[in-house]
């Protein structure tokens, strides 16, 4: 049947990754989560035409995938990834996947995706386009490797002598709470999406050789010295991480919101 991909988010970056994955013959099944409606501000960076405005992105993405791969098994959930009422369904779908793809645009959802994938012991990837499209990150996670909290801590602690700084990501939704003031163009989104798809396909063959890839796309004084330069990082588990340290991970029945609040509070005080 082929590999099963579970993806959260089919915005401008997410649909570009999903399009590339779906065209690979190794992929036979796709399950994705996306609650948003296609709006006017999405058009110039998305795959879909203006005539589709007002429709659910999930429905549009399913039609897109079936148009390019009629044989592909496609399942969708037009729900919020963090909705407590949907967690049993999400866990069931994730339990059968081979690899996860995170293309969401806010920190709580990234932490929650990490929790779901680690609980199921599934590898997954995360792509982030930087503000203004000057570059982007692609992170790959293994069940026994560092969690998203470790990666986020590493990027926040990084000093001028430790490697390239980490500009804030640019998110696809201009009215989202974490949106930066300089949105990325479609070309930058496509470049990072291609790397995101490649790293995802690599996970089908085994654990990642390194955790994080930074690709610069522009020279920016005091940020990036050179355009089109790749930097690879092997981020270790943080001894202060709630999930990866000696402290036991939250029990399955524990309130996920409380665990997330503690993780975010730890990052805020570093």
HELIX and SHEET records of a PDB file:
HELIX    1   1 UNK A   12  UNK A   22  1                                  11    
HELIX    2   2 UNK A   40  UNK A   45  5                                   6    
HELIX    3   3 UNK A   50  UNK A   52  5                                   3    
HELIX    4   4 UNK A   57  UNK A   68  1                                  12    
HELIX    5   5 UNK A   84  UNK A   86  5                                   3    
HELIX    6   6 UNK A   87  UNK A   95  1                                   9    
HELIX    7   7 UNK A  107  UNK A  120  1                                  14    
HELIX    8   8 UNK A  131  UNK A  133  5                                   3    
HELIX    9   9 UNK A  148  UNK A  157  1                                  10    
HELIX   10  10 UNK A  186  UNK A  203  1                                  18    
HELIX   11  11 UNK A  256  UNK A  268  1                                  13    
SHEET    1   A 8 UNK A  73  UNK A  77  0                                        
SHEET    2   A 8 UNK A  27  UNK A  33  1                                        
SHEET    3   A 8 UNK A   3  UNK A   8  1                                        
SHEET    4   A 8 UNK A  99  UNK A 102  1                                        
SHEET    5   A 8 UNK A 123  UNK A 130  1                                        
SHEET    6   A 8 UNK A 135  UNK A 141 -1                                        
SHEET    7   A 8 UNK A 212  UNK A 216 -1                                        
SHEET    8   A 8 UNK A 230  UNK A 233 -1                                        
SHEET    1   B 6 UNK A  73  UNK A  77  0                                        
SHEET    2   B 6 UNK A  27  UNK A  33  1                                        
SHEET    3   B 6 UNK A   3  UNK A   8  1                                        
SHEET    4   B 6 UNK A  99  UNK A 102  1                                        
SHEET    5   B 6 UNK A 123  UNK A 130  1                                        
SHEET    6   B 6 UNK A 169  UNK A 170 -1                                        
END                                                                             
